[in-house]
Structures are given as C-alpha cells and as structure tokens.
Amino acid sequence: MEEIKYWGRERVRYLEEEKPQLLKELMTTKELIPHLIAIQEEVKKFIEMEKPKMMKSWGITEEHQSLMNNFQSSLKEIIYQEIIQR
C-alpha cells in the first residue's frame, strides 16, 4: 500500500477545512485512501509536465538557486489551485 505523503496530507487538510461533507463521504465509502493516492499521482504527473515548461518560460535553470526557490513556490501554489482545492 502506498504511503500518504505531503500532497495527500494537504488534500485532507483542505477537505477538513473546505469540504467536510466530501471528506466524510470518502471516509464512509472507504474511498479516502485511494482518492489521496490518486491526488498524489496527479500532482507527480503535473510536476513532471509543467516544471520543464515553466522553467523554460521563466528562463531559469537548476543553477539559478534564488529563482528556483521562487519557481518552486509558484509551482506549489498552482498545484494547490489546480489539484488540491478543487
């Protein structure tokens, strides 16, 4: 069984705060863990697809550490909006 990691825990936190009824339904139907694993997989694929495109559009490489920090923060915010908070 796959471990629930950062993005899965963030999804639970969001559901607790914003969609408690959906959380209750997922728990009642025993679909919460599969849902969280699916969210984690979706985030992983999103990062694999979007990170190179975003880095190119920002004009940065891995060597630009300060820009990478800003980039990672922006990517994280997009993940919250596009995946975690829907």
C-alpha positions, 0 to 999 in steps of 0.5 A: 500500500502506498504511503500518504505523503505531503500532497495527500496530507494537504488534500485532507487538510483542505477537505477538513477545512473546505469540504467536510461533507466530501471528506466524510463521504470518502471516509464512509465509502472507504474511498479516502485512501485511494482518492489521496493516492490518486491526488498524489499521482496527479500532482507527480504527473503535473510536476513532471509536465509543467516544471520543464515548461515553466522553467523554460518560460521563466528562463531559469535553470537548476543553477539559478538557486534564488529563482528556483526557490521562487519557481518552486513556490509558484509551482506549489501554489498552482498545484494547490489551485489546480489539484488540491482545492478543487 
